[in-house]
Amino acid sequence: MAISDRRMAEYAFLGGLYRDPYFPDRLVDRGRAVLVRLCERIEAEHPADLAALYALTHAATEEFNALEAEFEAAGSEIETVAREEIAEDFWSIAMAYGFTGADVEELIATRDW
């Protein structure tokens, strides 16, 4: 399934991480895939409220948690720059799908990074 929302389909997920050689592109690609899947799930499941959205974003955050060890094994980590970039993309997704009351910290509340 492809993202149908034009803004999100054209959005440069994790753009800052791709520009920084500290973050391996192959792992950033996997993080980007998490965000694309999140958009696809939102479009498929149409969460009715913030609680339903948070359930989806928490599942996506868990996928990023699983990537942390791989970043570390590659000599990188999900640190301040990456945390901010990831959080900003989660927030952008929430805004694009009309969840203007979403709290960015709650979107990624299950993070280990």
Backbone as XML, in Angstrom:
<?xml version="1.0"?>
<chain id="A" units="angstrom">
  <residue number="1" name="MET">
    <atom name="N" x="0.849" y="-1.180" z="0.000"/>
    <atom name="CA" x="0.000" y="0.000" z="0.000"/>
    <atom name="C" x="0.894" y="1.243" z="0.000"/>
  </residue>
  <residue number="2" name="ALA">
    <atom name="N" x="0.560" y="2.198" z="-0.784"/>
    <atom name="CA" x="1.306" y="3.455" z="-0.833"/>
    <atom name="C" x="0.559" y="4.522" z="-0.043"/>
  </residue>
  <residue number="3" name="ILE">
    <atom name="N" x="1.294" y="5.498" z="0.424"/>
    <atom name="CA" x="0.682" y="6.619" z="1.137"/>
    <atom name="C" x="-0.163" y="7.412" z="0.147"/>
  </residue>
  <residue number="4" name="SER">
    <atom name="N" x="-1.423" y="7.671" z="0.508"/>
    <atom name="CA" x="-2.296" y="8.410" z="-0.403"/>
    <atom name="C" x="-2.294" y="9.916" z="-0.130"/>
  </residue>
  <residue number="5" name="ASP">
    <atom name="N" x="-2.001" y="10.325" z="1.100"/>
    <atom name="CA" x="-1.935" y="11.753" z="1.412"/>
    <atom name="C" x="-0.718" y="12.343" z="0.691"/>
  </residue>
  <residue number="6" name="ARG">
    <atom name="N" x="-0.966" y="13.288" z="-0.203"/>
    <atom name="CA" x="0.097" y="13.835" z="-1.043"/>
    <atom name="C" x="1.223" y="14.461" z="-0.225"/>
  </residue>
  <residue number="7" name="ARG">
    <atom name="N" x="0.858" y="15.200" z="0.822"/>
    <atom name="CA" x="1.892" y="15.844" z="1.653"/>
    <atom name="C" x="2.824" y="14.812" z="2.259"/>
  </residue>
  <residue number="8" name="MET">
    <atom name="N" x="2.248" y="13.738" z="2.772"/>
    <atom name="CA" x="3.075" y="12.717" z="3.407"/>
    <atom name="C" x="3.808" y="11.863" z="2.372"/>
  </residue>
  <residue number="9" name="ALA">
    <atom name="N" x="3.198" y="11.655" z="1.219"/>
    <atom name="CA" x="3.862" y="10.883" z="0.163"/>
    <atom name="C" x="5.123" y="11.600" z="-0.313"/>
  </residue>
  <residue number="10" name="GLU">
    <atom name="N" x="5.109" y="12.934" z="-0.265"/>
    <atom name="CA" x="6.247" y="13.729" z="-0.727"/>
    <atom name="C" x="7.160" y="14.172" z="0.416"/>
  </residue>
  <residue number="11" name="TYR">
    <atom name="N" x="6.786" y="13.861" z="1.640"/>
    <atom name="CA" x="7.530" y="14.306" z="2.818"/>
    <atom name="C" x="8.892" y="13.607" z="2.880"/>
  </residue>
  <residue number="12" name="ALA">
    <atom name="N" x="9.920" y="14.354" z="3.218"/>
    <atom name="CA" x="11.282" y="13.802" z="3.319"/>
    <atom name="C" x="11.522" y="13.298" z="4.739"/>
  </residue>
  <residue number="13" name="PHE">
    <atom name="N" x="10.995" y="12.110" z="5.035"/>
    <atom name="CA" x="11.160" y="11.526" z="6.362"/>
    <atom name="C" x="12.640" y="11.401" z="6.718"/>
  </residue>
  <residue number="14" name="LEU">
    <atom name="N" x="12.979" y="11.813" z="7.931"/>
    <atom name="CA" x="14.327" y="11.683" z="8.483"/>
    <atom name="C" x="15.393" y="12.348" z="7.623"/>
  </residue>
  <residue number="15" name="GLY">
    <atom name="N" x="15.001" y="13.406" z="6.937"/>
    <atom name="CA" x="15.917" y="14.094" z="6.027"/>
    <atom name="C" x="17.224" y="14.514" z="6.673"/>
  </residue>
  <residue number="16" name="GLY">
    <atom name="N" x="17.167" y="15.015" z="7.893"/>
    <atom name="CA" x="18.379" y="15.440" z="8.583"/>
    <atom name="C" x="19.323" y="14.295" z="8.875"/>
  </residue>
  <residue number="17" name="LEU">
    <atom name="N" x="18.777" y="13.111" z="9.103"/>
    <atom name="CA" x="19.629" y="11.954" z="9.385"/>
    <atom name="C" x="20.334" y="11.477" z="8.123"/>
  </residue>
  <residue number="18" name="TYR">
    <atom name="N" x="19.657" y="11.570" z="6.999"/>
    <atom name="CA" x="20.298" y="11.199" z="5.733"/>
    <atom name="C" x="21.463" y="12.136" z="5.411"/>
  </residue>
  <residue number="19" name="ARG">
    <atom name="N" x="21.356" y="13.386" z="5.812"/>
    <atom name="CA" x="22.406" y="14.366" z="5.509"/>
    <atom name="C" x="23.612" y="14.242" z="6.437"/>
  </residue>
  <residue number="20" name="ASP">
    <atom name="N" x="23.487" y="13.491" z="7.512"/>
    <atom name="CA" x="24.564" y="13.369" z="8.497"/>
    <atom name="C" x="25.204" y="11.986" z="8.386"/>
  </residue>
  <residue number="21" name="PRO">
    <atom name="N" x="26.485" y="11.902" z="8.030"/>
    <atom name="CA" x="27.125" y="10.597" z="7.843"/>
    <atom name="C" x="27.226" y="9.764" z="9.125"/>
  </residue>
  <residue number="22" name="TYR">
    <atom name="N" x="26.977" y="10.364" z="10.281"/>
    <atom name="CA" x="26.990" y="9.625" z="11.543"/>
    <atom name="C" x="25.902" y="8.548" z="11.576"/>
  </residue>
  <residue number="23" name="PHE">
    <atom name="N" x="24.846" y="8.769" z="10.818"/>
    <atom name="CA" x="23.714" y="7.841" z="10.794"/>
    <atom name="C" x="23.773" y="7.013" z="9.513"/>
  </residue>
  <residue number="24" name="PRO">
    <atom name="N" x="23.988" y="5.692" z="9.623"/>
    <atom name="CA" x="24.080" y="4.845" z="8.424"/>
    <atom name="C" x="22.772" y="4.866" z="7.621"/>
  </residue>
  <residue number="25" name="ASP">
    <atom name="N" x="22.894" y="5.147" z="6.323"/>
    <atom name="CA" x="21.709" y="5.235" z="5.466"/>
    <atom name="C" x="20.856" y="3.974" z="5.522"/>
  </residue>
  <residue number="26" name="ARG">
    <atom name="N" x="21.479" y="2.810" z="5.584"/>
    <atom name="CA" x="20.694" y="1.568" z="5.593"/>
    <atom name="C" x="19.792" y="1.492" z="6.827"/>
  </residue>
  <residue number="27" name="LEU">
    <atom name="N" x="20.236" y="2.047" z="7.948"/>
    <atom name="CA" x="19.403" y="2.053" z="9.152"/>
    <atom name="C" x="18.393" y="3.193" z="9.117"/>
  </residue>
  <residue number="28" name="VAL">
    <atom name="N" x="18.793" y="4.321" z="8.561"/>
    <atom name="CA" x="17.843" y="5.423" z="8.388"/>
    <atom name="C" x="16.731" y="4.979" z="7.442"/>
  </residue>
  <residue number="29" name="ASP">
    <atom name="N" x="17.086" y="4.205" z="6.410"/>
    <atom name="CA" x="16.068" y="3.653" z="5.501"/>
    <atom name="C" x="15.042" y="2.831" z="6.273"/>
  </residue>
  <residue number="30" name="ARG">
    <atom name="N" x="15.520" y="2.048" z="7.237"/>
    <atom name="CA" x="14.591" y="1.227" z="8.030"/>
    <atom name="C" x="13.700" y="2.102" z="8.907"/>
  </residue>
  <residue number="31" name="GLY">
    <atom name="N" x="14.261" y="3.175" z="9.452"/>
    <atom name="CA" x="13.452" y="4.118" z="10.222"/>
    <atom name="C" x="12.424" y="4.813" z="9.347"/>
  </residue>
  <residue number="32" name="ARG">
    <atom name="N" x="12.844" y="5.197" z="8.153"/>
    <atom name="CA" x="11.911" y="5.816" z="7.205"/>
    <atom name="C" x="10.770" y="4.854" z="6.903"/>
  </residue>
  <residue number="33" name="ALA">
    <atom name="N" x="11.082" y="3.570" z="6.739"/>
    <atom name="CA" x="10.052" y="2.566" z="6.456"/>
    <atom name="C" x="9.050" y="2.473" z="7.606"/>
  </residue>
  <residue number="34" name="VAL">
    <atom name="N" x="9.519" y="2.624" z="8.838"/>
    <atom name="CA" x="8.614" y="2.628" z="9.999"/>
    <atom name="C" x="7.613" y="3.774" z="9.865"/>
  </residue>
  <residue number="35" name="LEU">
    <atom name="N" x="8.099" y="4.946" z="9.496"/>
    <atom name="CA" x="7.225" y="6.118" z="9.377"/>
    <atom name="C" x="6.259" y="5.988" z="8.206"/>
  </residue>
  <residue number="36" name="VAL">
    <atom name="N" x="6.722" y="5.424" z="7.111"/>
    <atom name="CA" x="5.833" y="5.188" z="5.964"/>
    <atom name="C" x="4.731" y="4.209" z="6.362"/>
  </residue>
  <residue number="37" name="ARG">
    <atom name="N" x="5.109" y="3.131" z="7.052"/>
    <atom name="CA" x="4.098" y="2.157" z="7.506"/>
    <atom name="C" x="3.103" y="2.804" z="8.462"/>
  </residue>
  <residue number="38" name="LEU">
    <atom name="N" x="3.585" y="3.711" z="9.310"/>
    <atom name="CA" x="2.683" y="4.416" z="10.222"/>
    <atom name="C" x="1.645" y="5.202" z="9.426"/>
  </residue>
  <residue number="39" name="CYS">
    <atom name="N" x="2.077" y="5.921" z="8.411"/>
    <atom name="CA" x="1.128" y="6.660" z="7.559"/>
    <atom name="C" x="0.126" y="5.705" z="6.917"/>
  </residue>
  <residue number="40" name="GLU">
    <atom name="N" x="0.624" y="4.604" z="6.403"/>
    <atom name="CA" x="-0.258" y="3.626" z="5.756"/>
    <atom name="C" x="-1.270" y="3.062" z="6.744"/>
  </residue>
  <residue number="41" name="ARG">
    <atom name="N" x="-0.837" y="2.808" z="7.974"/>
    <atom name="CA" x="-1.767" y="2.289" z="8.990"/>
    <atom name="C" x="-2.820" y="3.328" z="9.352"/>
  </residue>
  <residue number="42" name="ILE">
    <atom name="N" x="-2.405" y="4.572" z="9.484"/>
    <atom name="CA" x="-3.367" y="5.636" z="9.791"/>
    <atom name="C" x="-4.401" y="5.731" z="8.679"/>
  </residue>
  <residue number="43" name="GLU">
    <atom name="N" x="-3.950" y="5.667" z="7.439"/>
    <atom name="CA" x="-4.879" y="5.751" z="6.308"/>
    <atom name="C" x="-5.791" y="4.532" z="6.231"/>
  </residue>
  <residue number="44" name="ALA">
    <atom name="N" x="-5.303" y="3.375" z="6.597"/>
    <atom name="CA" x="-6.101" y="2.148" z="6.521"/>
    <atom name="C" x="-7.066" y="2.018" z="7.697"/>
  </residue>
  <residue number="45" name="GLU">
    <atom name="N" x="-6.609" y="2.413" z="8.887"/>
    <atom name="CA" x="-7.395" y="2.180" z="10.101"/>
    <atom name="C" x="-8.220" y="3.386" z="10.534"/>
  </residue>
  <residue number="46" name="HIS">
    <atom name="N" x="-7.923" y="4.561" z="10.024"/>
    <atom name="CA" x="-8.660" y="5.783" z="10.364"/>
    <atom name="C" x="-8.895" y="5.905" z="11.872"/>
  </residue>
  <residue number="47" name="PRO">
    <atom name="N" x="-7.836" y="6.080" z="12.672"/>
    <atom name="CA" x="-8.038" y="6.197" z="14.121"/>
    <atom name="C" x="-9.040" y="7.312" z="14.432"/>
  </residue>
  <residue number="48" name="ALA">
    <atom name="N" x="-9.985" y="6.991" z="15.305"/>
    <atom name="CA" x="-11.096" y="7.899" z="15.586"/>
    <atom name="C" x="-10.740" y="9.020" z="16.551"/>
  </residue>
  <residue number="49" name="ASP">
    <atom name="N" x="-9.700" y="8.814" z="17.342"/>
    <atom name="CA" x="-9.353" y="9.809" z="18.353"/>
    <atom name="C" x="-7.867" y="9.709" z="18.674"/>
  </residue>
  <residue number="50" name="LEU">
    <atom name="N" x="-7.427" y="10.572" z="19.584"/>
    <atom name="CA" x="-6.010" y="10.580" z="19.932"/>
    <atom name="C" x="-5.557" y="9.272" z="20.557"/>
  </residue>
  <residue number="51" name="ALA">
    <atom name="N" x="-6.396" y="8.652" z="21.363"/>
    <atom name="CA" x="-6.010" y="7.382" z="21.980"/>
    <atom name="C" x="-5.712" y="6.334" z="20.912"/>
  </residue>
  <residue number="52" name="ALA">
    <atom name="N" x="-6.529" y="6.288" z="19.885"/>
    <atom name="CA" x="-6.309" y="5.327" z="18.795"/>
    <atom name="C" x="-5.055" y="5.690" z="18.001"/>
  </residue>
  <residue number="53" name="LEU">
    <atom name="N" x="-4.824" y="6.987" z="17.786"/>
    <atom name="CA" x="-3.598" y="7.415" z="17.111"/>
    <atom name="C" x="-2.382" y="7.031" z="17.944"/>
  </residue>
  <residue number="54" name="TYR">
    <atom name="N" x="-2.435" y="7.298" z="19.245"/>
    <atom name="CA" x="-1.304" y="6.982" z="20.112"/>
    <atom name="C" x="-0.999" y="5.488" z="20.105"/>
  </residue>
  <residue number="55" name="ALA">
    <atom name="N" x="-2.002" y="4.654" z="20.013"/>
    <atom name="CA" x="-1.747" y="3.207" z="19.928"/>
    <atom name="C" x="-0.902" y="2.894" z="18.693"/>
  </residue>
  <residue number="56" name="LEU">
    <atom name="N" x="-1.198" y="3.559" z="17.583"/>
    <atom name="CA" x="-0.425" y="3.339" z="16.355"/>
    <atom name="C" x="0.981" y="3.922" z="16.472"/>
  </residue>
  <residue number="57" name="THR">
    <atom name="N" x="1.091" y="5.125" z="17.028"/>
    <atom name="CA" x="2.422" y="5.732" z="17.127"/>
    <atom name="C" x="3.293" y="5.006" z="18.145"/>
  </residue>
  <residue number="58" name="HIS">
    <atom name="N" x="2.686" y="4.478" z="19.187"/>
    <atom name="CA" x="3.471" y="3.724" z="20.167"/>
    <atom name="C" x="4.024" y="2.448" z="19.537"/>
  </residue>
  <residue number="59" name="ALA">
    <atom name="N" x="3.239" y="1.794" z="18.708"/>
    <atom name="CA" x="3.730" y="0.597" z="18.011"/>
    <atom name="C" x="4.893" y="0.960" z="17.087"/>
  </residue>
  <residue number="60" name="ALA">
    <atom name="N" x="4.785" y="2.083" z="16.398"/>
    <atom name="CA" x="5.873" y="2.525" z="15.519"/>
    <atom name="C" x="7.108" y="2.900" z="16.341"/>
  </residue>
  <residue number="61" name="THR">
    <atom name="N" x="6.897" y="3.518" z="17.491"/>
    <atom name="CA" x="8.014" y="3.870" z="18.368"/>
    <atom name="C" x="8.743" y="2.618" z="18.830"/>
  </residue>
  <residue number="62" name="GLU">
    <atom name="N" x="8.002" y="1.563" z="19.122"/>
    <atom name="CA" x="8.625" y="0.290" z="19.513"/>
    <atom name="C" x="9.523" y="-0.240" z="18.397"/>
  </residue>
  <residue number="63" name="GLU">
    <atom name="N" x="9.135" y="-0.004" z="17.148"/>
    <atom name="CA" x="9.989" y="-0.420" z="16.031"/>
    <atom name="C" x="11.297" y="0.370" z="16.033"/>
  </residue>
  <residue number="64" name="PHE">
    <atom name="N" x="11.230" y="1.656" z="16.355"/>
    <atom name="CA" x="12.463" y="2.443" z="16.487"/>
    <atom name="C" x="13.291" y="1.941" z="17.665"/>
  </residue>
  <residue number="65" name="ASN">
    <atom name="N" x="12.641" y="1.570" z="18.768"/>
    <atom name="CA" x="13.369" y="1.013" z="19.908"/>
    <atom name="C" x="14.185" y="-0.199" z="19.477"/>
  </residue>
  <residue number="66" name="ALA">
    <atom name="N" x="13.594" y="-1.039" z="18.642"/>
    <atom name="CA" x="14.280" y="-2.245" z="18.171"/>
    <atom name="C" x="15.482" y="-1.899" z="17.288"/>
  </residue>
  <residue number="67" name="LEU">
    <atom name="N" x="15.444" y="-0.757" z="16.632"/>
    <atom name="CA" x="16.561" y="-0.338" z="15.772"/>
    <atom name="C" x="17.741" y="0.227" z="16.561"/>
  </residue>
  <residue number="68" name="GLU">
    <atom name="N" x="17.518" y="0.645" z="17.786"/>
    <atom name="CA" x="18.574" y="1.294" z="18.567"/>
    <atom name="C" x="19.831" y="0.429" z="18.659"/>
  </residue>
  <residue number="69" name="ALA">
    <atom name="N" x="19.691" y="-0.853" z="18.942"/>
    <atom name="CA" x="20.864" y="-1.731" z="19.053"/>
    <atom name="C" x="21.622" y="-1.815" z="17.732"/>
  </residue>
  <residue number="70" name="GLU">
    <atom name="N" x="20.903" y="-1.781" z="16.633"/>
    <atom name="CA" x="21.559" y="-1.831" z="15.327"/>
    <atom name="C" x="22.323" y="-0.542" z="15.045"/>
  </residue>
  <residue number="71" name="PHE">
    <atom name="N" x="21.769" y="0.583" z="15.452"/>
    <atom name="CA" x="22.505" y="1.841" z="15.319"/>
    <atom name="C" x="23.794" y="1.767" z="16.142"/>
  </residue>
  <residue number="72" name="GLU">
    <atom name="N" x="23.693" y="1.273" z="17.374"/>
    <atom name="CA" x="24.870" y="1.174" z="18.233"/>
    <atom name="C" x="25.909" y="0.231" z="17.641"/>
  </residue>
  <residue number="73" name="ALA">
    <atom name="N" x="25.480" y="-0.891" z="17.096"/>
    <atom name="CA" x="26.407" y="-1.843" z="16.479"/>
    <atom name="C" x="27.125" y="-1.233" z="15.277"/>
  </residue>
  <residue number="74" name="ALA">
    <atom name="N" x="26.501" y="-0.251" z="14.652"/>
    <atom name="CA" x="27.091" y="0.418" z="13.487"/>
    <atom name="C" x="27.910" y="1.649" z="13.899"/>
  </residue>
  <residue number="75" name="GLY">
    <atom name="N" x="28.120" y="1.840" z="15.209"/>
    <atom name="CA" x="28.899" y="2.975" z="15.684"/>
    <atom name="C" x="28.118" y="4.274" z="15.736"/>
  </residue>
  <residue number="76" name="SER">
    <atom name="N" x="26.828" y="4.179" z="15.784"/>
    <atom name="CA" x="25.946" y="5.332" z="15.829"/>
    <atom name="C" x="24.990" y="5.139" z="17.001"/>
  </residue>
  <residue number="77" name="GLU">
    <atom name="N" x="24.044" y="6.006" z="17.152"/>
    <atom name="CA" x="22.992" y="5.827" z="18.152"/>
    <atom name="C" x="21.864" y="6.804" z="17.869"/>
  </residue>
  <residue number="78" name="ILE">
    <atom name="N" x="20.717" y="6.504" z="18.445"/>
    <atom name="CA" x="19.594" y="7.439" z="18.357"/>
    <atom name="C" x="19.779" y="8.411" z="19.518"/>
  </residue>
  <residue number="79" name="GLU">
    <atom name="N" x="20.488" y="9.504" z="19.231"/>
    <atom name="CA" x="20.815" y="10.498" z="20.236"/>
    <atom name="C" x="20.010" y="11.763" z="19.997"/>
  </residue>
  <residue number="80" name="THR">
    <atom name="N" x="20.433" y="12.858" z="20.570"/>
    <atom name="CA" x="19.628" y="14.079" z="20.569"/>
    <atom name="C" x="19.161" y="14.498" z="19.183"/>
  </residue>
  <residue number="81" name="VAL">
    <atom name="N" x="20.071" y="14.562" z="18.218"/>
    <atom name="CA" x="19.695" y="14.980" z="16.863"/>
    <atom name="C" x="18.659" y="14.023" z="16.288"/>
  </residue>
  <residue number="82" name="ALA">
    <atom name="N" x="18.917" y="12.734" z="16.412"/>
    <atom name="CA" x="17.992" y="11.731" z="15.871"/>
    <atom name="C" x="16.656" y="11.777" z="16.596"/>
  </residue>
  <residue number="83" name="ARG">
    <atom name="N" x="16.686" y="11.895" z="17.921"/>
    <atom name="CA" x="15.429" y="11.967" z="18.694"/>
    <atom name="C" x="14.564" y="13.117" z="18.207"/>
  </residue>
  <residue number="84" name="GLU">
    <atom name="N" x="15.179" y="14.277" z="18.030"/>
    <atom name="CA" x="14.428" y="15.452" z="17.579"/>
    <atom name="C" x="13.868" y="15.245" z="16.176"/>
  </residue>
  <residue number="85" name="GLU">
    <atom name="N" x="14.667" y="14.675" z="15.297"/>
    <atom name="CA" x="14.230" y="14.435" z="13.914"/>
    <atom name="C" x="13.066" y="13.440" z="13.876"/>
  </residue>
  <residue number="86" name="ILE">
    <atom name="N" x="13.192" y="12.365" z="14.631"/>
    <atom name="CA" x="12.139" y="11.348" z="14.673"/>
    <atom name="C" x="10.861" y="11.947" z="15.269"/>
  </residue>
  <residue number="87" name="ALA">
    <atom name="N" x="11.000" y="12.648" z="16.393"/>
    <atom name="CA" x="9.833" y="13.254" z="17.046"/>
    <atom name="C" x="9.138" y="14.242" z="16.113"/>
  </residue>
  <residue number="88" name="GLU">
    <atom name="N" x="9.924" y="15.044" z="15.402"/>
    <atom name="CA" x="9.343" y="16.014" z="14.470"/>
    <atom name="C" x="8.549" y="15.310" z="13.371"/>
  </residue>
  <residue number="89" name="ASP">
    <atom name="N" x="9.060" y="14.187" z="12.889"/>
    <atom name="CA" x="8.343" y="13.458" z="11.842"/>
    <atom name="C" x="7.057" y="12.833" z="12.378"/>
  </residue>
  <residue number="90" name="PHE">
    <atom name="N" x="7.081" y="12.304" z="13.596"/>
    <atom name="CA" x="5.851" y="11.786" z="14.201"/>
    <atom name="C" x="4.825" y="12.915" z="14.318"/>
  </residue>
  <residue number="91" name="TRP">
    <atom name="N" x="5.271" y="14.089" z="14.771"/>
    <atom name="CA" x="4.366" y="15.226" z="14.925"/>
    <atom name="C" x="3.821" y="15.655" z="13.568"/>
  </residue>
  <residue number="92" name="SER">
    <atom name="N" x="4.676" y="15.705" z="12.550"/>
    <atom name="CA" x="4.229" y="16.091" z="11.204"/>
    <atom name="C" x="3.171" y="15.127" z="10.683"/>
  </residue>
  <residue number="93" name="ILE">
    <atom name="N" x="3.349" y="13.852" z="10.956"/>
    <atom name="CA" x="2.362" y="12.849" z="10.546"/>
    <atom name="C" x="1.033" y="13.116" z="11.249"/>
  </residue>
  <residue number="94" name="ALA">
    <atom name="N" x="1.077" y="13.323" z="12.561"/>
    <atom name="CA" x="-0.157" y="13.589" z="13.311"/>
    <atom name="C" x="-0.874" y="14.816" z="12.760"/>
  </residue>
  <residue number="95" name="MET">
    <atom name="N" x="-0.132" y="15.874" z="12.489"/>
    <atom name="CA" x="-0.738" y="17.101" z="11.961"/>
    <atom name="C" x="-1.339" y="16.858" z="10.577"/>
  </residue>
  <residue number="96" name="ALA">
    <atom name="N" x="-0.628" y="16.143" z="9.726"/>
    <atom name="CA" x="-1.102" y="15.897" z="8.357"/>
    <atom name="C" x="-2.421" y="15.140" z="8.344"/>
  </residue>
  <residue number="97" name="TYR">
    <atom name="N" x="-2.622" y="14.277" z="9.338"/>
    <atom name="CA" x="-3.847" y="13.479" z="9.375"/>
    <atom name="C" x="-4.908" y="14.082" z="10.295"/>
  </residue>
  <residue number="98" name="GLY">
    <atom name="N" x="-4.730" y="15.357" z="10.649"/>
    <atom name="CA" x="-5.775" y="16.085" z="11.356"/>
    <atom name="C" x="-5.775" y="15.972" z="12.865"/>
  </residue>
  <residue number="99" name="PHE">
    <atom name="N" x="-4.733" y="15.416" z="13.452"/>
    <atom name="CA" x="-4.674" y="15.264" z="14.903"/>
    <atom name="C" x="-3.913" y="16.440" z="15.509"/>
  </residue>
  <residue number="100" name="THR">
    <atom name="N" x="-4.507" y="17.623" z="15.365"/>
    <atom name="CA" x="-3.836" y="18.851" z="15.782"/>
    <atom name="C" x="-3.662" y="18.952" z="17.293"/>
  </residue>
  <residue number="101" name="GLY">
    <atom name="N" x="-4.406" y="18.177" z="18.050"/>
    <atom name="CA" x="-4.263" y="18.188" z="19.499"/>
    <atom name="C" x="-3.251" y="17.189" z="20.018"/>
  </residue>
  <residue number="102" name="ALA">
    <atom name="N" x="-2.545" y="16.526" z="19.131"/>
    <atom name="CA" x="-1.585" y="15.502" z="19.545"/>
    <atom name="C" x="-0.418" y="16.126" z="20.300"/>
  </residue>
  <residue number="103" name="ASP">
    <atom name="N" x="0.022" y="15.440" z="21.328"/>
    <atom name="CA" x="1.180" y="15.847" z="22.115"/>
    <atom name="C" x="2.388" y="15.065" z="21.606"/>
  </residue>
  <residue number="104" name="VAL">
    <atom name="N" x="3.429" y="15.773" z="21.200"/>
    <atom name="CA" x="4.579" y="15.102" z="20.592"/>
    <atom name="C" x="5.219" y="14.106" z="21.554"/>
  </residue>
  <residue number="105" name="GLU">
    <atom name="N" x="5.267" y="14.426" z="22.835"/>
    <atom name="CA" x="5.859" y="13.487" z="23.799"/>
    <atom name="C" x="5.008" y="12.233" z="23.940"/>
  </residue>
  <residue number="106" name="GLU">
    <atom name="N" x="3.701" y="12.389" z="23.872"/>
    <atom name="CA" x="2.825" y="11.217" z="23.958"/>
    <atom name="C" x="2.907" y="10.380" z="22.688"/>
  </residue>
  <residue number="107" name="LEU">
    <atom name="N" x="3.127" y="11.019" z="21.548"/>
    <atom name="CA" x="3.251" y="10.262" z="20.296"/>
    <atom name="C" x="4.372" y="9.234" z="20.387"/>
  </residue>
  <residue number="108" name="ILE">
    <atom name="N" x="5.452" y="9.589" z="21.083"/>
    <atom name="CA" x="6.625" y="8.711" z="21.173"/>
    <atom name="C" x="6.881" y="8.278" z="22.618"/>
  </residue>
  <residue number="109" name="ALA">
    <atom name="N" x="5.832" y="8.206" z="23.416"/>
    <atom name="CA" x="5.966" y="7.948" z="24.851"/>
    <atom name="C" x="6.654" y="6.630" z="25.175"/>
  </residue>
  <residue number="110" name="THR">
    <atom name="N" x="6.597" y="5.664" z="24.292"/>
    <atom name="CA" x="7.189" y="4.352" z="24.577"/>
    <atom name="C" x="8.651" y="4.262" z="24.148"/>
  </residue>
  <residue number="111" name="ARG">
    <atom name="N" x="9.272" y="5.393" z="23.842"/>
    <atom name="CA" x="10.650" y="5.359" z="23.339"/>
    <atom name="C" x="11.646" y="4.977" z="24.428"/>
  </residue>
  <residue number="112" name="ASP">
    <atom name="N" x="12.712" y="4.307" z="23.996"/>
    <atom name="CA" x="13.838" y="3.964" z="24.867"/>
    <atom name="C" x="15.057" y="4.819" z="24.540"/>
  </residue>
  <residue number="113" name="TRP">
    <atom name="N" x="14.911" y="5.750" z="23.652"/>
    <atom name="CA" x="16.058" y="6.529" z="23.181"/>
    <atom name="C" x="15.903" y="7.984" z="23.574"/>
  </residue>
</chain>
